Amino acid sequence: MFRLLRHFALTGLAVVLVAAAVLGGIYRSVAERSLVALGEENNTSLTLAMANALGPTLASYLEAAHPIPTADLQSHANLPALRAAVLAHMRDVNVVKVKVYDLAGRTVFSTEAKQIGEDKRGNAGFQAALAGRAASELTHRDRFSAFEQVIEDRDVLSTYIPLHATGTGRVQAVFEIYSDVTPFVQKIARTQWLVTTAVLGVLLLVYAVLFAVVRRAERILKAQYAEREAAEEALAAARDTLEQRVEERTAALEAEVTERRLAEARANYLAHHDELTGLPNRMLFMSKLQQAIGLAGRTGHSVAVLFLDLDRFKNVNDSLGHAAGDGLLKLVGELCAKELRDGDVVARSGGDEFIICLNHVATAEQAGGAARRILAGISRGFDVGAHRLHVNASIGITLYPADGADAETLVRNADTAMYHAK
């Protein structure tokens, strides 16, 4: 009997715990997005205020930094003055680092001097600011170099902010402001815990009510199950005898039918496929080629036939044995199939010959390109057992309707073209 109470107890409790955790996670995600948005707005305002306050100093610094080689930026003559001005402006706010980038992505100023000269042109935040949009990211840092000290275990919001030139409105530099938002993130974490706990309490109360209902339902179901089981046992003996006889006869019939179907399927497969390579044989290929010709006649497209023959294949059989020759034929067939498009057909005609049908061919050059790819693949050689075999091939090409109006003619002319190519 299905243990309703046990399954409900486990599943329901798991759902309650997952739901509480998910809702808590959703709250944290929403709260952190709001924090990032608010912090980005605050960092943007701080940047604009600082740019206005340090206007002449900053403008002269950026202008003087433009021709300076990257390796010499840390020796910028105005660096101490700008650093002192930035530190004074940011003294009473939660900003812990300031960087300035020129339009080439070079770090022309940083309150951490060793970072001056770094290339950030590939940074996504810099690219966004260069396009005129502020971009922010909230990260946790185990160690972080601030203005005058190294701080540890802090949550930092970094914002890339475009600085627009007065009058023209174009971006003249990019600021990166790092703000310490650890107290806000900690508050979010505490609130998340409270929200999760409250939700969990409500869900557990609902769970307790439902548990009582399910326990009552399970008792009713057990009684009904016992009655049904008694009735079924009365029919079991007669049914088992009958089913055994039916199963014995059915098994015999199924075995006979299955054997016949497998034999028919195998015969049908061998009638239309090459047993060695698994590719379509000549009969199936001619049927598909005739269908392609009929479709091409209605749509106005061309059909190409490629007749491929391996050169000196007999030498492989004579020197390495038929097993190596068979392995080579399989690999050639796989290579041809790999180079074709969906809807094209490759078949083994017999021996070392393969024929290929290319549907919807626009030009003779397209068919020639396919032939060159196949020949290039064959010329690279194949690993057959312990041997690396290098062989060449010849390909003859015909096009419908230029070289024949039916399948037999196209294949015959392609065979002739192949011998001319050989």
C-alpha positions as CSV (number, residue, x, y, z in Angstrom):
1,M,0.0,0.0,0.0
2,F,1.2,3.5,-0.8
3,R,2.5,5.1,2.4
4,L,0.7,8.4,2.0
5,L,1.6,9.9,5.4
6,R,5.3,9.0,5.1
7,H,5.6,10.5,1.6
8,F,3.7,13.6,2.6
9,A,5.8,14.0,5.7
10,L,9.1,13.9,3.8
11,T,8.0,15.7,0.7
12,G,6.0,18.4,2.5
13,L,8.8,19.1,4.9
14,A,11.3,19.3,2.1
15,V,8.9,21.7,0.2
16,V,8.6,23.9,3.3
17,L,12.3,24.1,3.8
18,V,13.0,24.8,0.1
19,A,10.2,27.4,-0.1
20,A,11.6,29.3,3.0
21,A,15.1,29.2,1.6
22,V,13.9,30.4,-1.9
23,L,11.9,33.2,-0.5
24,G,14.8,34.3,1.7
25,G,17.1,34.1,-1.3
26,I,14.6,36.2,-3.4
27,Y,14.5,38.8,-0.6
28,R,18.3,39.0,-0.5
29,S,18.5,39.2,-4.3
30,V,16.0,42.1,-4.5
31,A,17.6,43.9,-1.5
32,E,21.1,43.6,-3.0
33,R,19.8,44.9,-6.4
34,S,18.3,47.9,-4.6
35,L,21.5,48.4,-2.7
36,V,23.5,48.4,-5.9
37,A,21.1,50.8,-7.6
38,L,21.2,53.2,-4.6
39,G,25.0,52.8,-4.2
40,E,25.5,53.5,-7.9
41,E,23.4,56.6,-7.7
42,N,25.3,57.7,-4.6
43,N,28.7,57.0,-6.2
44,T,27.6,58.9,-9.3
45,S,26.6,61.9,-7.2
46,L,30.0,61.8,-5.3
47,T,31.9,61.6,-8.6
48,L,30.1,64.6,-10.0
49,A,30.6,66.6,-6.8
50,M,34.3,65.7,-6.8
51,A,34.7,66.5,-10.4
52,N,33.1,70.0,-9.9
53,A,35.2,70.6,-6.8
54,L,38.4,69.5,-8.4
55,G,37.6,70.8,-11.9
56,P,40.8,72.8,-12.8
57,T,43.1,70.4,-10.9
58,L,41.5,67.3,-12.5
59,A,41.4,68.8,-16.0
60,S,45.0,69.8,-16.0
61,Y,46.0,66.4,-14.6
62,L,44.1,64.6,-17.4
63,E,45.6,66.9,-20.1
64,A,49.1,66.5,-18.8
65,A,48.7,62.6,-18.5
66,H,47.6,62.2,-22.1
67,P,51.1,62.3,-23.7
68,I,52.9,60.6,-20.8
69,P,54.0,56.9,-21.6
70,T,52.2,54.4,-19.4
71,A,55.4,53.4,-17.6
72,D,55.9,57.0,-16.5
73,L,52.4,57.7,-15.2
74,Q,53.4,57.0,-11.6
75,S,55.9,59.9,-11.9
76,H,53.2,62.4,-13.0
77,A,54.2,65.7,-11.5
78,N,50.6,66.6,-10.4
79,L,49.9,63.2,-8.8
80,P,50.6,64.2,-5.2
81,A,48.4,67.2,-5.4
82,L,45.5,65.4,-7.0
83,R,45.8,62.5,-4.5
84,A,45.7,64.9,-1.6
85,A,42.7,66.7,-3.0
86,V,40.8,63.4,-3.6
87,L,41.6,62.2,-0.1
88,A,40.4,65.4,1.4
89,H,37.2,65.3,-0.6
90,M,36.4,61.7,0.4
91,R,37.4,62.0,4.0
92,D,33.9,61.7,5.6
93,V,32.2,59.3,3.1
94,N,32.3,55.5,2.8
95,V,34.5,55.6,-0.3
96,V,37.7,53.4,0.1
97,K,39.3,53.8,-3.4
98,V,39.1,56.1,-6.4
99,K,40.5,55.4,-9.9
100,V,40.5,57.5,-13.0
101,Y,40.9,56.1,-16.6
102,D,41.6,57.9,-19.8
103,L,39.7,57.1,-23.0
104,A,42.3,54.5,-23.9
105,G,41.6,52.5,-20.7
106,R,44.8,53.4,-18.9
107,T,44.7,54.0,-15.2
108,V,46.0,57.5,-15.0
109,F,45.2,58.0,-11.3
110,S,44.5,55.7,-8.4
111,T,44.6,56.2,-4.7
112,E,46.5,53.0,-4.7
113,A,49.6,54.2,-6.5
114,K,50.8,50.8,-7.7
115,Q,47.7,50.4,-9.9
116,I,48.5,53.5,-11.9
117,G,49.3,52.4,-15.5
118,E,47.1,49.3,-15.5
119,D,45.2,48.7,-18.8
120,K,41.4,48.2,-18.3
121,R,40.2,48.9,-21.8
122,G,38.8,45.3,-22.0
123,N,36.8,45.6,-18.8
124,A,33.0,45.5,-19.3
125,G,32.4,48.2,-16.7
126,F,34.8,50.5,-18.4
127,Q,33.3,49.9,-21.8
128,A,29.8,50.7,-20.4
129,A,31.0,53.9,-18.9
130,L,32.8,54.8,-22.1
131,A,29.4,54.5,-23.9
132,G,27.9,56.9,-21.3
133,R,26.3,54.4,-18.9
134,A,27.3,53.8,-15.2
135,A,28.0,50.2,-14.3
136,S,28.3,48.7,-10.8
137,E,29.3,45.4,-9.2
138,L,28.9,44.2,-5.6
139,T,31.7,41.9,-4.5
140,H,33.1,40.5,-1.2
141,R,36.8,41.1,-0.6
142,D,38.8,39.1,2.0
143,R,41.5,41.8,1.7
144,F,41.2,45.3,0.1
145,S,43.7,48.1,-0.2
146,A,41.9,51.3,0.9
147,F,43.1,54.9,1.1
148,E,45.5,54.5,4.0
149,Q,45.2,50.9,5.1
150,V,44.3,47.3,4.1
151,I,40.8,46.4,5.2
152,E,39.6,42.8,5.5
153,D,36.4,40.9,5.1
154,R,34.5,43.7,3.5
155,D,31.7,44.0,0.9
156,V,32.6,46.6,-1.8
157,L,30.5,48.3,-4.4
158,S,32.6,49.3,-7.4
159,T,31.0,51.8,-9.9
160,Y,32.4,52.9,-13.3
161,I,31.1,56.4,-14.0
162,P,31.5,58.5,-17.2
163,L,32.8,62.0,-16.8
164,H,31.3,64.2,-19.5
165,A,33.1,67.3,-20.8
166,T,31.3,70.6,-20.2
167,G,29.6,71.9,-23.3
168,T,30.2,69.0,-25.7
169,G,28.8,66.4,-23.4
170,R,31.3,63.8,-24.7
171,V,33.0,61.4,-22.2
172,Q,36.5,62.8,-21.3
173,A,37.4,60.3,-18.6
174,V,36.0,57.4,-16.6
175,F,35.9,57.3,-12.8
176,E,35.8,54.1,-10.8
177,I,34.6,54.5,-7.2
178,Y,34.8,51.8,-4.6
179,S,32.4,52.2,-1.7
180,D,32.4,50.1,1.5
181,V,28.8,48.8,1.9
182,T,29.6,46.1,4.5
183,P,27.1,47.5,7.1
184,F,24.3,47.5,4.5
185,V,25.0,44.0,3.3
186,Q,25.2,42.8,6.9
187,K,21.8,44.4,7.6
188,I,20.4,42.6,4.5
189,A,21.7,39.3,5.8
190,R,20.1,39.8,9.2
191,T,16.8,40.8,7.6
192,Q,17.0,37.8,5.3
193,W,17.4,35.5,8.3
194,L,14.4,37.1,10.0
195,V,12.3,36.8,6.8
196,T,13.3,33.2,6.3
197,T,12.6,32.4,9.9
198,A,9.1,34.0,9.7
199,V,8.2,32.3,6.5
200,L,9.4,29.0,7.8
201,G,7.3,29.4,10.9
202,V,4.1,30.1,8.9
203,L,4.8,27.2,6.5
204,L,5.5,24.8,9.4
205,L,2.1,25.8,10.9
206,V,0.3,25.1,7.6
207,Y,2.4,21.9,7.4
208,A,1.2,20.7,10.8
209,V,-2.5,21.2,9.9
210,L,-2.1,19.4,6.6
211,F,-0.2,16.6,8.4
212,A,-3.2,15.9,10.7
213,V,-5.6,15.9,7.7
214,V,-3.3,13.5,5.7
215,R,-2.9,11.1,8.7
216,R,-6.7,10.8,9.0
217,A,-7.0,10.2,5.2
218,E,-4.4,7.5,5.4
219,R,-6.3,5.6,8.1
220,I,-9.4,5.6,5.9
221,L,-7.4,4.4,2.9
222,K,-5.9,1.5,4.9
223,A,-9.3,0.2,5.8
224,Q,-10.5,0.4,2.2
225,Y,-7.2,-1.3,1.1
226,A,-7.7,-4.2,3.5
227,E,-11.3,-4.8,2.1
228,R,-10.1,-4.7,-1.5
229,E,-7.1,-7.1,-0.7
230,A,-9.4,-9.7,0.7
231,A,-11.6,-9.6,-2.5
232,E,-8.6,-9.8,-4.8
233,E,-7.2,-12.9,-3.0
234,A,-10.3,-14.8,-3.8
235,L,-9.7,-14.3,-7.5
236,A,-6.0,-14.8,-7.4
237,A,-5.8,-18.6,-7.7
238,A,-8.0,-18.9,-10.8
239,R,-6.5,-15.9,-12.5
240,D,-2.9,-17.2,-11.9
241,T,-3.7,-20.5,-13.6
242,L,-5.3,-18.9,-16.6
243,E,-2.6,-16.3,-16.9
244,Q,0.1,-18.9,-16.8
245,R,-1.5,-20.8,-19.8
246,V,-2.0,-17.6,-21.7
247,E,1.6,-16.4,-21.0
248,E,3.1,-19.7,-22.2
249,R,1.2,-19.6,-25.5
250,T,1.8,-15.9,-25.9
251,A,5.5,-16.3,-25.3
252,A,5.7,-19.0,-28.0
253,L,3.9,-16.8,-30.5
254,E,5.9,-13.7,-29.6
255,A,9.1,-15.6,-30.1
256,E,8.0,-16.8,-33.5
257,V,6.7,-13.4,-34.6
258,T,9.9,-11.6,-33.3
259,E,12.2,-14.0,-35.1
260,R,10.2,-13.6,-38.4
261,R,10.3,-9.8,-38.1
262,L,14.0,-9.7,-37.4
263,A,14.6,-11.9,-40.4
264,E,12.4,-9.7,-42.6
265,A,14.0,-6.5,-41.3
266,R,17.5,-7.9,-41.8
267,A,16.7,-9.1,-45.3
268,N,15.1,-5.7,-46.1
269,Y,18.2,-3.9,-44.7
270,L,20.6,-6.0,-46.7
271,A,18.6,-5.5,-49.8
272,H,19.1,-1.7,-49.6
273,H,22.4,-1.3,-47.7
274,D,26.0,-2.4,-48.0
275,E,26.7,-4.9,-45.3
276,L,30.3,-3.8,-44.8
277,T,30.0,0.0,-44.5
278,G,26.3,0.3,-43.6
279,L,25.9,2.8,-46.4
280,P,23.0,2.6,-49.0
281,N,23.8,0.2,-51.8
282,R,23.5,1.0,-55.5
283,M,19.8,0.0,-55.6
284,L,18.7,2.3,-52.8
285,F,21.0,5.1,-54.2
286,M,19.4,4.9,-57.7
287,S,16.0,5.2,-56.1
288,K,17.0,8.3,-54.1
289,L,18.8,9.8,-57.1
290,Q,15.7,9.4,-59.2
291,Q,13.6,11.1,-56.5
292,A,16.2,14.0,-56.4
293,I,16.0,14.3,-60.2
294,G,12.2,14.5,-60.0
295,L,12.3,17.2,-57.3
296,A,15.0,19.1,-59.3
297,G,12.9,19.0,-62.4
298,R,10.0,20.7,-60.5
299,T,12.2,23.3,-58.7
300,G,14.7,24.1,-61.4
301,H,17.8,23.1,-59.3
302,S,20.6,20.9,-60.5
303,V,21.7,17.6,-59.0
304,A,25.3,16.4,-59.0
305,V,26.5,12.8,-59.1
306,L,30.1,12.1,-57.9
307,F,31.6,8.7,-58.7
308,L,34.6,8.0,-56.5
309,D,37.2,5.2,-56.9
310,L,40.1,4.5,-54.6
311,D,43.4,4.3,-56.6
312,R,45.5,1.1,-56.2
313,F,43.1,-0.2,-53.5
314,K,44.1,-3.8,-54.5
315,N,47.6,-3.1,-53.2
316,V,46.1,-2.6,-49.7
317,N,44.3,-6.0,-49.8
318,D,47.4,-7.8,-51.2
319,S,49.9,-6.3,-48.8
320,L,47.9,-6.0,-45.5
321,G,45.0,-8.4,-46.0
322,H,41.3,-8.0,-46.6
323,A,40.6,-6.9,-43.0
324,A,42.7,-3.8,-43.5
325,G,41.0,-3.2,-46.8
326,D,37.6,-3.5,-45.2
327,G,38.6,-1.1,-42.5
328,L,39.8,1.4,-45.0
329,L,36.5,1.2,-47.0
330,K,34.5,1.9,-43.7
331,L,36.6,5.0,-42.9
332,V,36.3,6.3,-46.5
333,G,32.5,5.9,-46.3
334,E,32.4,7.7,-43.0
335,L,34.6,10.6,-44.4
336,C,32.3,11.0,-47.4
337,A,29.2,11.0,-45.2
338,K,30.8,13.6,-42.9
339,E,31.5,16.0,-45.7
340,L,27.9,16.0,-47.0
341,R,24.9,18.1,-46.2
342,D,21.6,16.9,-44.8
343,G,19.7,15.5,-47.8
344,D,22.8,14.4,-49.7
345,V,23.4,10.7,-50.2
346,V,26.5,8.6,-50.3
347,A,26.5,4.9,-51.2
348,R,28.9,2.1,-51.8
349,S,28.6,0.9,-55.4
350,G,30.8,-2.1,-55.0
351,G,34.5,-2.9,-54.5
352,D,36.3,0.3,-53.8
353,E,33.7,2.5,-55.6
354,F,31.4,5.1,-53.9
355,I,28.7,7.2,-55.5
356,I,27.4,10.5,-54.1
357,C,24.2,12.5,-54.9
358,L,24.3,16.2,-54.1
359,N,20.9,17.8,-54.0
360,H,20.1,21.4,-54.8
361,V,23.4,22.2,-56.5
362,A,23.5,25.8,-57.8
363,T,26.7,25.6,-59.9
364,A,29.3,23.0,-61.1
365,E,31.8,24.7,-58.8
366,Q,29.7,23.8,-55.8
367,A,29.9,20.1,-56.8
368,G,33.7,20.5,-57.5
369,G,34.2,22.0,-54.0
370,A,32.5,19.0,-52.4
371,A,34.8,16.7,-54.4
372,R,37.9,18.6,-53.4
373,R,37.0,18.4,-49.7
374,I,36.5,14.7,-50.0
375,L,39.8,14.2,-51.9
376,A,41.6,16.4,-49.4
377,G,40.2,14.3,-46.5
378,I,41.2,11.0,-48.2
379,S,44.7,12.3,-48.9
380,R,45.4,12.9,-45.2
381,G,45.4,9.2,-44.7
382,F,43.6,6.8,-42.2
383,D,44.6,4.8,-39.2
384,V,43.6,1.2,-39.8
385,G,44.7,-1.1,-37.0
386,A,48.4,-0.6,-36.4
387,H,48.9,1.0,-39.9
388,R,48.7,4.5,-41.2
389,L,47.4,4.2,-44.8
390,H,47.8,6.9,-47.4
391,V,45.7,6.5,-50.5
392,N,44.5,8.6,-53.3
393,A,41.1,8.7,-55.1
394,S,39.6,9.8,-58.4
395,I,36.2,11.4,-58.8
396,G,34.1,11.9,-61.8
397,I,31.2,14.5,-61.7
398,T,28.0,14.8,-63.7
399,L,25.2,17.3,-63.4
400,Y,21.5,17.0,-64.0
401,P,20.2,18.0,-66.5
402,A,23.3,18.9,-68.5
403,D,24.9,15.4,-68.4
404,G,21.9,13.2,-68.3
405,A,18.1,13.2,-67.7
406,D,17.8,10.0,-65.6
407,A,19.7,8.3,-62.8
408,E,21.3,5.5,-65.0
409,T,22.7,8.0,-67.5
410,L,24.1,10.3,-64.8
411,V,25.8,7.5,-62.9
412,R,27.2,5.9,-66.1
413,N,28.6,9.3,-67.3
414,A,30.0,10.0,-63.8
415,D,31.8,6.6,-64.0
416,T,33.2,7.5,-67.4
417,A,34.3,10.9,-66.1
418,M,36.0,9.2,-63.2
419,Y,38.1,7.0,-65.5
420,H,39.1,10.1,-67.5
421,A,40.1,11.8,-64.2
422,K,42.1,8.7,-63.1
